[in-house]
C-alpha cells in the first residue's frame, strides 16, 4: 500500500497538508503516515528535566495527532499511523522515507506569509531532483472546497 507521508507541526499550513494526504489516500486506497519531529535542542537540560520535557512533547504531539486522526477516520475512512522522531527535521524526514519503502509521496504544506513557504519546503524543493519520492506541496490558503475538488 502506498503511503502519503505528511509532517505534523504547529504551522497553520499543516492542516491543508493533512487534509490533502487523507483525501488522496481515501481516493487511491493508500495510507497516511503522520511524522512529528522533536528537535534535539528542546532537551539540552539536566537529564531529569530533559526526560520530563521529552514526555510532555510526546504527549502534546499525540493530542495534536488525535485531532487529525479522528477526522481522517471519521470523514475519510483512513487510519493514519503516528511516527515520532527526535532530531533535525530534514534528516528525520529523509530517514523515515528511507526506512519505510511503502512511502510513495511526501506531502508538505506551504506557508502563506511574507517569510515564504517555510524552511522544509524551501530546502526539500531544492533537493527534489534527487529525492527518492515525489513531493506534493499544498498551498496553505487553499480552501477546503478546492482541496476536495483537486483530490
C-alpha positions in Angstrom: 0.0 0.0 0.0 1.4 3.4 -0.9 1.5 5.8 2.0 1.4 9.6 2.0 3.9 10.9 4.5 2.8 14.2 6.0 4.6 16.3 8.6 2.7 17.3 11.7 3.9 20.6 13.3 2.3 23.7 14.7 2.1 25.6 11.5 -1.2 26.7 10.0 -0.4 25.2 6.6 -0.1 21.7 8.3 -3.9 21.5 8.2 -4.2 21.6 4.4 -1.3 19.1 4.1 -3.2 16.7 6.4 -6.4 17.1 4.5 -4.8 16.6 1.2 -2.9 13.5 2.3 -6.1 12.0 3.8 -8.3 12.7 0.8 -5.7 11.4 -1.7 -5.3 8.2 0.4 -9.0 7.7 0.6 -9.4 8.1 -3.2 -6.4 5.9 -4.1 -6.6 3.2 -1.5 -3.5 4.4 0.2 -2.5 5.1 3.7 -1.2 8.1 5.7 1.9 8.2 7.9 2.0 11.3 10.1 5.5 12.3 11.1 6.2 14.6 14.0 9.7 15.6 14.8 11.0 16.8 18.2 14.1 19.0 17.6 17.1 17.9 19.7 17.7 21.3 21.2 14.4 21.0 23.2 16.1 18.7 25.7 19.5 20.2 26.4 18.8 20.4 30.1 19.6 18.3 33.1 18.8 14.6 32.5 15.7 14.6 34.7 14.3 17.8 33.3 15.0 16.7 29.7 13.1 13.4 30.2 10.1 15.3 31.6 10.2 17.7 28.7 10.5 14.8 26.2 7.5 13.1 27.7 5.5 16.3 27.6 6.4 16.9 24.0 5.3 13.4 23.1 2.0 13.9 24.9 1.4 17.2 23.0 2.1 15.5 19.7 -0.2 12.6 20.5 -3.1 15.0 21.4 -2.5 17.1 18.2 -2.3 13.9 16.2 -5.5 12.5 17.6 -7.4 15.6 16.3 -6.3 14.8 12.7 -6.6 11.1 13.1 -10.2 11.3 14.3 -11.1 13.5 11.3 -9.3 11.1 8.9 -11.0 8.0 10.4 -14.5 9.6 10.6 -14.6 11.6 7.3 -12.2 9.8 5.0 -12.1 6.2 6.4 -8.3 6.4 6.6 -6.5 5.1 9.6 -3.2 7.0 9.9 -0.2 5.9 11.8 1.8 8.3 14.0 5.6 8.3 13.9 7.5 10.4 16.4 11.2 11.0 15.8 13.8 13.1 17.5 16.4 15.1 15.6 16.9 17.6 12.9 13.7 17.8 10.8 15.3 17.4 7.3 17.4 14.4 8.5 14.5 12.7 10.2 12.2 13.1 7.1 14.8 11.6 4.9 15.4 8.8 7.4 11.7 8.0 7.6 11.4 7.9 3.8 14.5 5.6 3.6 13.3 3.3 6.3 9.7 2.8 5.1 9.6 1.6 1.5 5.8 2.0 1.4 6.1 5.8 1.5 5.2 6.9 -2.0 4.7 10.7 -1.7 5.8 13.4 0.8 3.1 16.0 1.4 4.1 19.4 2.7 2.1 22.5 3.4 3.4 25.8 2.1 3.2 28.9 4.3 1.5 32.0 3.0 3.1 34.7 5.0 5.9 37.1 3.8 8.6 34.7 5.1 8.0 32.3 2.2 6.7 28.7 2.0 8.7 27.6 5.1 12.2 26.0 5.6 11.2 22.4 4.9 9.5 23.3 1.6 12.4 25.6 0.6 15.1 23.0 1.3 13.3 19.9 0.0 12.3 21.6 -3.3 15.9 22.4 -3.9 16.7 18.7 -3.5 13.6 17.5 -5.3 15.6 16.1 -8.3 17.4 13.6 -6.1 14.7 12.7 -3.6 13.5 9.0 -3.5 9.8 10.1 -3.6 7.9 12.9 -5.2 6.8 15.9 -3.1 3.4 17.4 -3.2 3.3 21.0 -1.9 -0.2 22.1 -0.8 -0.8 25.8 -0.6 -1.6 26.9 3.0 -4.5 29.1 1.9 -6.3 26.7 -0.4 -9.9 26.3 0.6 -11.4 23.1 1.8 -13.7 23.0 -1.2 -10.8 23.5 -3.6 -8.9 20.7 -1.9 -11.8 18.4 -2.2 -12.1 19.2 -5.9 -8.4 18.6 -6.6 -8.2 15.3 -4.7 
